Amino acid sequence: MQILQEQISVHAVVTQFINWSKIMLKKELTESLLTLMPIVAFVILALYLLIQDASSVGPL
């Protein structure tokens, strides 16, 4: 009976660790996406401006 209780306890700890790992992975992924989104937007804007005709922009 004690072995079964220990197995259940170990299983509960492992399950909690897995759930915590999933939450942290989602949090880190969200943070990294929030960091990358402005960088990607800036690169897209820079590329868009580079391919524009300079005469349509006007004198700089």
N, CA, C, O and CB atoms as a CASP TS submission, in Angstrom:
PFRMAT TS
TARGET T0000
AUTHOR 0000-0000-0000
METHOD Language model
MODEL 1
PARENT N/A
ATOM      1  N   MET     1       0.824  -1.194   0.000  1.00  0.00           N
ATOM      2  CA  MET     1       0.000   0.000   0.000  1.00  0.00           C
ATOM      3  C   MET     1       0.867   1.255   0.000  1.00  0.00           C
ATOM      4  O   MET     1       0.555   2.238  -0.673  1.00  0.00           O
ATOM      5  CB  MET     1      -0.937  -0.001   1.206  1.00  0.00           C
ATOM      6  N   GLN     2       1.969   1.210   0.769  1.00  0.00           N
ATOM      7  CA  GLN     2       2.855   2.370   0.847  1.00  0.00           C
ATOM      8  C   GLN     2       3.537   2.613  -0.503  1.00  0.00           C
ATOM      9  O   GLN     2       3.724   3.762  -0.904  1.00  0.00           O
ATOM     10  CB  GLN     2       3.912   2.168   1.957  1.00  0.00           C
ATOM     11  N   ILE     3       3.903   1.548  -1.196  1.00  0.00           N
ATOM     12  CA  ILE     3       4.531   1.692  -2.516  1.00  0.00           C
ATOM     13  C   ILE     3       3.564   2.361  -3.480  1.00  0.00           C
ATOM     14  O   ILE     3       3.963   3.221  -4.267  1.00  0.00           O
ATOM     15  CB  ILE     3       4.977   0.315  -3.072  1.00  0.00           C
ATOM     16  N   LEU     4       2.306   1.976  -3.423  1.00  0.00           N
ATOM     17  CA  LEU     4       1.293   2.580  -4.291  1.00  0.00           C
ATOM     18  C   LEU     4       1.142   4.067  -3.990  1.00  0.00           C
ATOM     19  O   LEU     4       1.025   4.877  -4.909  1.00  0.00           O
ATOM     20  CB  LEU     4      -0.058   1.865  -4.122  1.00  0.00           C
ATOM     21  N   GLN     5       1.145   4.427  -2.711  1.00  0.00           N
ATOM     22  CA  GLN     5       1.035   5.840  -2.339  1.00  0.00           C
ATOM     23  C   GLN     5       2.251   6.628  -2.828  1.00  0.00           C
ATOM     24  O   GLN     5       2.116   7.761  -3.288  1.00  0.00           O
ATOM     25  CB  GLN     5       0.889   5.984  -0.812  1.00  0.00           C
ATOM     26  N   GLU     6       3.441   6.024  -2.727  1.00  0.00           N
ATOM     27  CA  GLU     6       4.651   6.691  -3.209  1.00  0.00           C
ATOM     28  C   GLU     6       4.595   6.875  -4.725  1.00  0.00           C
ATOM     29  O   GLU     6       5.004   7.915  -5.242  1.00  0.00           O
ATOM     30  CB  GLU     6       5.905   5.885  -2.816  1.00  0.00           C
ATOM     31  N   GLN     7       4.092   5.873  -5.432  1.00  0.00           N
ATOM     32  CA  GLN     7       3.976   5.983  -6.885  1.00  0.00           C
ATOM     33  C   GLN     7       2.992   7.080  -7.265  1.00  0.00           C
ATOM     34  O   GLN     7       3.231   7.843  -8.201  1.00  0.00           O
ATOM     35  CB  GLN     7       3.539   4.644  -7.494  1.00  0.00           C
ATOM     36  N   ILE     8       1.885   7.155  -6.534  1.00  0.00           N
ATOM     37  CA  ILE     8       0.895   8.204  -6.800  1.00  0.00           C
ATOM     38  C   ILE     8       1.507   9.570  -6.522  1.00  0.00           C
ATOM     39  O   ILE     8       1.280  10.517  -7.274  1.00  0.00           O
ATOM     40  CB  ILE     8      -0.381   7.996  -5.940  1.00  0.00           C
ATOM     41  N   SER     9       2.284   9.677  -5.443  1.00  0.00           N
ATOM     42  CA  SER     9       2.925  10.936  -5.083  1.00  0.00           C
ATOM     43  C   SER     9       3.934  11.347  -6.159  1.00  0.00           C
ATOM     44  O   SER     9       3.972  12.508  -6.568  1.00  0.00           O
ATOM     45  CB  SER     9       3.619  10.816  -3.711  1.00  0.00           C
ATOM     46  N   VAL    10       4.742  10.401  -6.610  1.00  0.00           N
ATOM     47  CA  VAL    10       5.714  10.685  -7.670  1.00  0.00           C
ATOM     48  C   VAL    10       4.986  11.081  -8.944  1.00  0.00           C
ATOM     49  O   VAL    10       5.399  12.013  -9.634  1.00  0.00           O
ATOM     50  CB  VAL    10       6.626   9.461  -7.928  1.00  0.00           C
ATOM     51  N   HIS    11       3.918  10.385  -9.254  1.00  0.00           N
ATOM     52  CA  HIS    11       3.136  10.705 -10.452  1.00  0.00           C
ATOM     53  C   HIS    11       2.570  12.122 -10.364  1.00  0.00           C
ATOM     54  O   HIS    11       2.573  12.856 -11.352  1.00  0.00           O
ATOM     55  CB  HIS    11       1.992   9.685 -10.641  1.00  0.00           C
ATOM     56  N   ALA    12       2.087  12.506  -9.187  1.00  0.00           N
ATOM     57  CA  ALA    12       1.534  13.851  -9.007  1.00  0.00           C
ATOM     58  C   ALA    12       2.616  14.911  -9.194  1.00  0.00           C
ATOM     59  O   ALA    12       2.376  15.940  -9.827  1.00  0.00           O
ATOM     60  CB  ALA    12       0.893  13.988  -7.613  1.00  0.00           C
ATOM     61  N   VAL    13       3.797  14.664  -8.649  1.00  0.00           N
ATOM     62  CA  VAL    13       4.904  15.618  -8.791  1.00  0.00           C
ATOM     63  C   VAL    13       5.314  15.738 -10.253  1.00  0.00           C
ATOM     64  O   VAL    13       5.526  16.843 -10.752  1.00  0.00           O
ATOM     65  CB  VAL    13       6.113  15.187  -7.931  1.00  0.00           C
ATOM     66  N   VAL    14       5.426  14.611 -10.936  1.00  0.00           N
ATOM     67  CA  VAL    14       5.806  14.630 -12.351  1.00  0.00           C
ATOM     68  C   VAL    14       4.746  15.355 -13.173  1.00  0.00           C
ATOM     69  O   VAL    14       5.081  16.140 -14.060  1.00  0.00           O
ATOM     70  CB  VAL    14       6.005  13.192 -12.882  1.00  0.00           C
ATOM     71  N   THR    15       3.484  15.102 -12.889  1.00  0.00           N
ATOM     72  CA  THR    15       2.398  15.769 -13.611  1.00  0.00           C
ATOM     73  C   THR    15       2.440  17.273 -13.384  1.00  0.00           C
ATOM     74  O   THR    15       2.260  18.043 -14.329  1.00  0.00           O
ATOM     75  CB  THR    15       1.037  15.209 -13.175  1.00  0.00           C
ATOM     76  N   GLN    16       2.673  17.703 -12.155  1.00  0.00           N
ATOM     77  CA  GLN    16       2.773  19.133 -11.865  1.00  0.00           C
ATOM     78  C   GLN    16       3.959  19.753 -12.597  1.00  0.00           C
ATOM     79  O   GLN    16       3.859  20.861 -13.124  1.00  0.00           O
ATOM     80  CB  GLN    16       2.903  19.368 -10.352  1.00  0.00           C
ATOM     81  N   PHE    17       5.083  19.034 -12.627  1.00  0.00           N
ATOM     82  CA  PHE    17       6.267  19.544 -13.324  1.00  0.00           C
ATOM     83  C   PHE    17       5.999  19.683 -14.818  1.00  0.00           C
ATOM     84  O   PHE    17       6.399  20.673 -15.430  1.00  0.00           O
ATOM     85  CB  PHE    17       7.474  18.619 -13.087  1.00  0.00           C
ATOM     86  N   ILE    18       5.329  18.706 -15.406  1.00  0.00           N
ATOM     87  CA  ILE    18       5.004  18.767 -16.837  1.00  0.00           C
ATOM     88  C   ILE    18       4.079  19.942 -17.112  1.00  0.00           C
ATOM     89  O   ILE    18       4.289  20.676 -18.078  1.00  0.00           O
ATOM     90  CB  ILE    18       4.349  17.447 -17.312  1.00  0.00           C
ATOM     91  N   ASN    19       3.063  20.134 -16.284  1.00  0.00           N
ATOM     92  CA  ASN    19       2.148  21.266 -16.463  1.00  0.00           C
ATOM     93  C   ASN    19       2.884  22.591 -16.324  1.00  0.00           C
ATOM     94  O   ASN    19       2.651  23.516 -17.102  1.00  0.00           O
ATOM     95  CB  ASN    19       1.000  21.196 -15.448  1.00  0.00           C
ATOM     96  N   TRP    20       3.775  22.688 -15.331  1.00  0.00           N
ATOM     97  CA  TRP    20       4.566  23.904 -15.142  1.00  0.00           C
ATOM     98  C   TRP    20       5.453  24.150 -16.358  1.00  0.00           C
ATOM     99  O   TRP    20       5.588  25.287 -16.808  1.00  0.00           O
ATOM    100  CB  TRP    20       5.425  23.805 -13.861  1.00  0.00           C
ATOM    101  N   SER    21       6.055  23.092 -16.889  1.00  0.00           N
ATOM    102  CA  SER    21       6.920  23.225 -18.062  1.00  0.00           C
ATOM    103  C   SER    21       6.136  23.732 -19.264  1.00  0.00           C
ATOM    104  O   SER    21       6.623  24.577 -20.014  1.00  0.00           O
ATOM    105  CB  SER    21       7.582  21.886 -18.393  1.00  0.00           C
ATOM    106  N   LYS    22       4.925  23.220 -19.448  1.00  0.00           N
ATOM    107  CA  LYS    22       4.093  23.669 -20.568  1.00  0.00           C
ATOM    108  C   LYS    22       3.753  25.146 -20.433  1.00  0.00           C
ATOM    109  O   LYS    22       3.795  25.890 -21.413  1.00  0.00           O
ATOM    110  CB  LYS    22       2.805  22.839 -20.651  1.00  0.00           C
ATOM    111  N   ILE    23       3.415  25.572 -19.215  1.00  0.00           N
ATOM    112  CA  ILE    23       3.071  26.976 -18.981  1.00  0.00           C
ATOM    113  C   ILE    23       4.280  27.862 -19.259  1.00  0.00           C
ATOM    114  O   ILE    23       4.153  28.899 -19.910  1.00  0.00           O
ATOM    115  CB  ILE    23       2.571  27.185 -17.531  1.00  0.00           C
ATOM    116  N   MET    24       5.452  27.460 -18.769  1.00  0.00           N
ATOM    117  CA  MET    24       6.656  28.266 -18.978  1.00  0.00           C
ATOM    118  C   MET    24       7.027  28.311 -20.454  1.00  0.00           C
ATOM    119  O   MET    24       7.465  29.350 -20.948  1.00  0.00           O
ATOM    120  CB  MET    24       7.827  27.708 -18.156  1.00  0.00           C
ATOM    121  N   LEU    25       6.858  27.200 -21.162  1.00  0.00           N
ATOM    122  CA  LEU    25       7.170  27.170 -22.589  1.00  0.00           C
ATOM    123  C   LEU    25       6.253  28.115 -23.343  1.00  0.00           C
ATOM    124  O   LEU    25       6.705  28.854 -24.218  1.00  0.00           O
ATOM    125  CB  LEU    25       7.044  25.742 -23.147  1.00  0.00           C
ATOM    126  N   LYS    26       4.957  28.100 -23.009  1.00  0.00           N
ATOM    127  CA  LYS    26       4.014  29.013 -23.658  1.00  0.00           C
ATOM    128  C   LYS    26       4.381  30.461 -23.358  1.00  0.00           C
ATOM    129  O   LYS    26       4.321  31.319 -24.240  1.00  0.00           O
ATOM    130  CB  LYS    26       2.572  28.723 -23.198  1.00  0.00           C
ATOM    131  N   LYS    27       4.762  30.731 -22.107  1.00  0.00           N
ATOM    132  CA  LYS    27       5.115  32.098 -21.712  1.00  0.00           C
ATOM    133  C   LYS    27       6.355  32.563 -22.469  1.00  0.00           C
ATOM    134  O   LYS    27       6.384  33.680 -22.986  1.00  0.00           O
ATOM    135  CB  LYS    27       5.355  32.182 -20.184  1.00  0.00           C
ATOM    136  N   GLU    28       7.385  31.710 -22.539  1.00  0.00           N
ATOM    137  CA  GLU    28       8.609  32.081 -23.242  1.00  0.00           C
ATOM    138  C   GLU    28       8.348  32.244 -24.731  1.00  0.00           C
ATOM    139  O   GLU    28       8.895  33.150 -25.361  1.00  0.00           O
ATOM    140  CB  GLU    28       9.702  31.035 -23.008  1.00  0.00           C
ATOM    141  N   LEU    29       7.523  31.381 -25.297  1.00  0.00           N
ATOM    142  CA  LEU    29       7.204  31.483 -26.714  1.00  0.00           C
ATOM    143  C   LEU    29       6.458  32.777 -26.988  1.00  0.00           C
ATOM    144  O   LEU    29       6.728  33.453 -27.981  1.00  0.00           O
ATOM    145  CB  LEU    29       6.374  30.277 -27.175  1.00  0.00           C
ATOM    146  N   THR    30       5.526  33.126 -26.119  1.00  0.00           N
ATOM    147  CA  THR    30       4.773  34.371 -26.283  1.00  0.00           C
ATOM    148  C   THR    30       5.701  35.575 -26.189  1.00  0.00           C
ATOM    149  O   THR    30       5.604  36.506 -26.989  1.00  0.00           O
ATOM    150  CB  THR    30       3.660  34.475 -25.224  1.00  0.00           C
ATOM    151  N   GLU    31       6.605  35.553 -25.206  1.00  0.00           N
ATOM    152  CA  GLU    31       7.537  36.671 -25.048  1.00  0.00           C
ATOM    153  C   GLU    31       8.461  36.790 -26.251  1.00  0.00           C
ATOM    154  O   GLU    31       8.744  37.899 -26.705  1.00  0.00           O
ATOM    155  CB  GLU    31       8.361  36.503 -23.772  1.00  0.00           C
ATOM    156  N   SER    32       8.933  35.668 -26.772  1.00  0.00           N
ATOM    157  CA  SER    32       9.831  35.739 -27.918  1.00  0.00           C
ATOM    158  C   SER    32       9.085  36.207 -29.164  1.00  0.00           C
ATOM    159  O   SER    32       9.646  36.933 -29.985  1.00  0.00           O
ATOM    160  CB  SER    32      10.484  34.374 -28.172  1.00  0.00           C
ATOM    161  N   LEU    33       7.826  35.799 -29.314  1.00  0.00           N
ATOM    162  CA  LEU    33       7.043  36.282 -30.453  1.00  0.00           C
ATOM    163  C   LEU    33       6.779  37.773 -30.338  1.00  0.00           C
ATOM    164  O   LEU    33       6.828  38.491 -31.337  1.00  0.00           O
ATOM    165  CB  LEU    33       5.719  35.523 -30.555  1.00  0.00           C
ATOM    166  N   LEU    34       6.500  38.245 -29.130  1.00  0.00           N
ATOM    167  CA  LEU    34       6.278  39.676 -28.929  1.00  0.00           C
ATOM    168  C   LEU    34       7.547  40.472 -29.205  1.00  0.00           C
ATOM    169  O   LEU    34       7.473  41.635 -29.601  1.00  0.00           O
ATOM    170  CB  LEU    34       5.790  39.945 -27.505  1.00  0.00           C
ATOM    171  N   THR    35       8.703  39.861 -29.001  1.00  0.00           N
ATOM    172  CA  THR    35       9.961  40.529 -29.315  1.00  0.00           C
ATOM    173  C   THR    35      10.218  40.523 -30.812  1.00  0.00           C
ATOM    174  O   THR    35      10.707  41.510 -31.362  1.00  0.00           O
ATOM    175  CB  THR    35      11.119  39.861 -28.581  1.00  0.00           C
ATOM    176  N   LEU    36       9.895  39.425 -31.472  1.00  0.00           N
ATOM    177  CA  LEU    36      10.189  39.302 -32.902  1.00  0.00           C
ATOM    178  C   LEU    36       9.227  40.082 -33.784  1.00  0.00           C
ATOM    179  O   LEU    36       9.614  40.527 -34.865  1.00  0.00           O
ATOM    180  CB  LEU    36      10.162  37.858 -33.302  1.00  0.00           C
ATOM    181  N   MET    37       7.997  40.257 -33.354  1.00  0.00           N
ATOM    182  CA  MET    37       7.001  40.911 -34.215  1.00  0.00           C
ATOM    183  C   MET    37       7.403  42.323 -34.637  1.00  0.00           C
ATOM    184  O   MET    37       7.294  42.632 -35.823  1.00  0.00           O
ATOM    185  CB  MET    37       5.670  40.964 -33.503  1.00  0.00           C
ATOM    186  N   PRO    38       7.864  43.205 -33.736  1.00  0.00           N
ATOM    187  CA  PRO    38       8.274  44.535 -34.195  1.00  0.00           C
ATOM    188  C   PRO    38       9.490  44.494 -35.113  1.00  0.00           C
ATOM    189  O   PRO    38       9.603  45.305 -36.032  1.00  0.00           O
ATOM    190  CB  PRO    38       8.571  45.418 -33.008  1.00  0.00           C
ATOM    191  N   ILE    39      10.400  43.556 -34.868  1.00  0.00           N
ATOM    192  CA  ILE    39      11.586  43.436 -35.723  1.00  0.00           C
ATOM    193  C   ILE    39      11.171  43.034 -37.130  1.00  0.00           C
ATOM    194  O   ILE    39      11.647  43.607 -38.110  1.00  0.00           O
ATOM    195  CB  ILE    39      12.585  42.405 -35.142  1.00  0.00           C
ATOM    196  N   VAL    40      10.285  42.052 -37.231  1.00  0.00           N
ATOM    197  CA  VAL    40       9.799  41.610 -38.541  1.00  0.00           C
ATOM    198  C   VAL    40       9.045  42.742 -39.231  1.00  0.00           C
ATOM    199  O   VAL    40       9.207  42.951 -40.433  1.00  0.00           O
ATOM    200  CB  VAL    40       8.888  40.367 -38.398  1.00  0.00           C
ATOM    201  N   ALA    41       8.228  43.468 -38.487  1.00  0.00           N
ATOM    202  CA  ALA    41       7.488  44.590 -39.071  1.00  0.00           C
ATOM    203  C   ALA    41       8.447  45.653 -39.593  1.00  0.00           C
ATOM    204  O   ALA    41       8.225  46.209 -40.669  1.00  0.00           O
ATOM    205  CB  ALA    41       6.528  45.204 -38.034  1.00  0.00           C
ATOM    206  N   PHE    42       9.503  45.941 -38.852  1.00  0.00           N
ATOM    207  CA  PHE    42      10.488  46.931 -39.288  1.00  0.00           C
ATOM    208  C   PHE    42      11.192  46.477 -40.565  1.00  0.00           C
ATOM    209  O   PHE    42      11.390  47.276 -41.480  1.00  0.00           O
ATOM    210  CB  PHE    42      11.519  47.184 -38.179  1.00  0.00           C
ATOM    211  N   VAL    43      11.568  45.207 -40.632  1.00  0.00           N
ATOM    212  CA  VAL    43      12.241  44.683 -41.825  1.00  0.00           C
ATOM    213  C   VAL    43      11.311  44.747 -43.030  1.00  0.00           C
ATOM    214  O   VAL    43      11.739  45.125 -44.120  1.00  0.00           O
ATOM    215  CB  VAL    43      12.715  43.231 -41.593  1.00  0.00           C
ATOM    216  N   ILE    44      10.044  44.382 -42.849  1.00  0.00           N
ATOM    217  CA  ILE    44       9.080  44.447 -43.956  1.00  0.00           C
ATOM    218  C   ILE    44       8.914  45.890 -44.421  1.00  0.00           C
ATOM    219  O   ILE    44       8.890  46.151 -45.623  1.00  0.00           O
ATOM    220  CB  ILE    44       7.709  43.858 -43.528  1.00  0.00           C
ATOM    221  N   LEU    45       8.799  46.821 -43.490  1.00  0.00           N
ATOM    222  CA  LEU    45       8.674  48.236 -43.851  1.00  0.00           C
ATOM    223  C   LEU    45       9.923  48.722 -44.581  1.00  0.00           C
ATOM    224  O   LEU    45       9.818  49.436 -45.578  1.00  0.00           O
ATOM    225  CB  LEU    45       8.427  49.092 -42.597  1.00  0.00           C
ATOM    226  N   ALA    46      11.094  48.344 -44.097  1.00  0.00           N
ATOM    227  CA  ALA    46      12.342  48.758 -44.744  1.00  0.00           C
ATOM    228  C   ALA    46      12.420  48.205 -46.164  1.00  0.00           C
ATOM    229  O   ALA    46      12.799  48.925 -47.088  1.00  0.00           O
ATOM    230  CB  ALA    46      13.560  48.290 -43.924  1.00  0.00           C
ATOM    231  N   LEU    47      12.066  46.940 -46.346  1.00  0.00           N
ATOM    232  CA  LEU    47      12.091  46.355 -47.693  1.00  0.00           C
ATOM    233  C   LEU    47      11.072  47.032 -48.595  1.00  0.00           C
ATOM    234  O   LEU    47      11.354  47.283 -49.766  1.00  0.00           O
ATOM    235  CB  LEU    47      11.818  44.844 -47.632  1.00  0.00           C
ATOM    236  N   TYR    48       9.905  47.326 -48.072  1.00  0.00           N
ATOM    237  CA  TYR    48       8.873  48.008 -48.853  1.00  0.00           C
ATOM    238  C   TYR    48       9.362  49.379 -49.308  1.00  0.00           C
ATOM    239  O   TYR    48       9.174  49.759 -50.464  1.00  0.00           O
ATOM    240  CB  TYR    48       7.579  48.150 -48.032  1.00  0.00           C
ATOM    241  N   LEU    49       9.986  50.116 -48.400  1.00  0.00           N
ATOM    242  CA  LEU    49      10.477  51.443 -48.754  1.00  0.00           C
ATOM    243  C   LEU    49      11.645  51.372 -49.732  1.00  0.00           C
ATOM    244  O   LEU    49      11.818  52.272 -50.553  1.00  0.00           O
ATOM    245  CB  LEU    49      10.895  52.196 -47.503  1.00  0.00           C
ATOM    246  N   LEU    50      12.440  50.323 -49.652  1.00  0.00           N
ATOM    247  CA  LEU    50      13.575  50.184 -50.569  1.00  0.00           C
ATOM    248  C   LEU    50      13.125  49.927 -52.000  1.00  0.00           C
ATOM    249  O   LEU    50      13.790  50.358 -52.942  1.00  0.00           O
ATOM    250  CB  LEU    50      14.485  49.058 -50.110  1.00  0.00           C
ATOM    251  N   ILE    51      12.007  49.232 -52.174  1.00  0.00           N
ATOM    252  CA  ILE    51      11.574  48.918 -53.538  1.00  0.00           C
ATOM    253  C   ILE    51      10.692  50.004 -54.131  1.00  0.00           C
ATOM    254  O   ILE    51      10.296  49.914 -55.293  1.00  0.00           O
ATOM    255  CB  ILE    51      10.833  47.602 -53.557  1.00  0.00           C
ATOM    256  N   GLN    52      10.377  51.037 -53.341  1.00  0.00           N
ATOM    257  CA  GLN    52       9.547  52.126 -53.857  1.00  0.00           C
ATOM    258  C   GLN    52      10.351  52.983 -54.830  1.00  0.00           C
ATOM    259  O   GLN    52      11.574  53.086 -54.736  1.00  0.00           O
ATOM    260  CB  GLN    52       9.001  52.994 -52.699  1.00  0.00           C
ATOM    261  N   ASP    53       9.640  53.584 -55.748  1.00  0.00           N
ATOM    262  CA  ASP    53      10.265  54.518 -56.681  1.00  0.00           C
ATOM    263  C   ASP    53      10.589  55.795 -55.908  1.00  0.00           C
ATOM    264  O   ASP    53       9.719  56.377 -55.260  1.00  0.00           O
ATOM    265  CB  ASP    53       9.330  54.816 -57.916  1.00  0.00           C
ATOM    266  N   ALA    54      11.837  56.221 -55.984  1.00  0.00           N
ATOM    267  CA  ALA    54      12.279  57.382 -55.214  1.00  0.00           C
ATOM    268  C   ALA    54      11.551  58.653 -55.648  1.00  0.00           C
ATOM    269  O   ALA    54      11.353  59.558 -54.837  1.00  0.00           O
ATOM    270  CB  ALA    54      13.786  57.569 -55.361  1.00  0.00           C
ATOM    271  N   SER    55      11.155  58.729 -56.909  1.00  0.00           N
ATOM    272  CA  SER    55      10.494  59.947 -57.382  1.00  0.00           C
ATOM    273  C   SER    55       9.099  60.098 -56.779  1.00  0.00           C
ATOM    274  O   SER    55       8.597  61.216 -56.658  1.00  0.00           O
ATOM    275  CB  SER    55      10.403  59.941 -58.909  1.00  0.00           C
ATOM    276  N   SER    56       8.472  58.992 -56.403  1.00  0.00           N
ATOM    277  CA  SER    56       7.136  59.093 -55.815  1.00  0.00           C
ATOM    278  C   SER    56       7.195  59.531 -54.355  1.00  0.00           C
ATOM    279  O   SER    56       6.201  59.997 -53.799  1.00  0.00           O
ATOM    280  CB  SER    56       6.410  57.756 -55.926  1.00  0.00           C
ATOM    281  N   VAL    57       8.360  59.378 -53.743  1.00  0.00           N
ATOM    282  CA  VAL    57       8.516  59.769 -52.346  1.00  0.00           C
ATOM    283  C   VAL    57       8.734  61.271 -52.244  1.00  0.00           C
ATOM    284  O   VAL    57       8.253  61.911 -51.310  1.00  0.00           O
ATOM    285  CB  VAL    57       9.687  59.010 -51.695  1.00  0.00           C
ATOM    286  N   GLY    58       9.456  61.830 -53.200  1.00  0.00           N
ATOM    287  CA  GLY    58       9.741  63.264 -53.192  1.00  0.00           C
ATOM    288  C   GLY    58      11.174  63.520 -52.772  1.00  0.00           C
ATOM    289  O   GLY    58      11.903  62.588 -52.432  1.00  0.00           O
ATOM    290  N   PRO    59      11.577  64.767 -52.793  1.00  0.00           N
ATOM    291  CA  PRO    59      12.969  65.086 -52.435  1.00  0.00           C
ATOM    292  C   PRO    59      13.226  64.847 -50.950  1.00  0.00           C
ATOM    293  O   PRO    59      12.377  65.118 -50.100  1.00  0.00           O
ATOM    294  CB  PRO    59      13.296  66.548 -52.792  1.00  0.00           C
ATOM    295  N   LEU    60      14.388  64.345 -50.673  1.00  0.00           N
ATOM    296  CA  LEU    60      14.758  64.090 -49.276  1.00  0.00           C
ATOM    297  C   LEU    60      15.772  65.108 -48.811  1.00  0.00           C
ATOM    298  O   LEU    60      16.210  65.063 -47.661  1.00  0.00           O
ATOM    299  CB  LEU    60      15.317  62.669 -49.105  1.00  0.00           C
TER
END
